């Protein structure tokens, strides 16, 4: 079910986006509160390890 504000992608181990139907890592970009560096508006405690959060930001930003 689509959820406005959420960006859901399936990524390979190298971080490349995979086509629909492929197996890979499910990566979800949560909605932001208006401040790009601020906390997400939903599930703020989903990721507690800063290293994991940094890696997810890196993968989702494409850098």
Secondary structure, DSSP 8 states (H G I E B T S, - for coil): ---TT-EEEEE-TTS-B--TT---EEEEE--B-S-TTS-BSS-TTS---HHHHHHHHHHHHT-
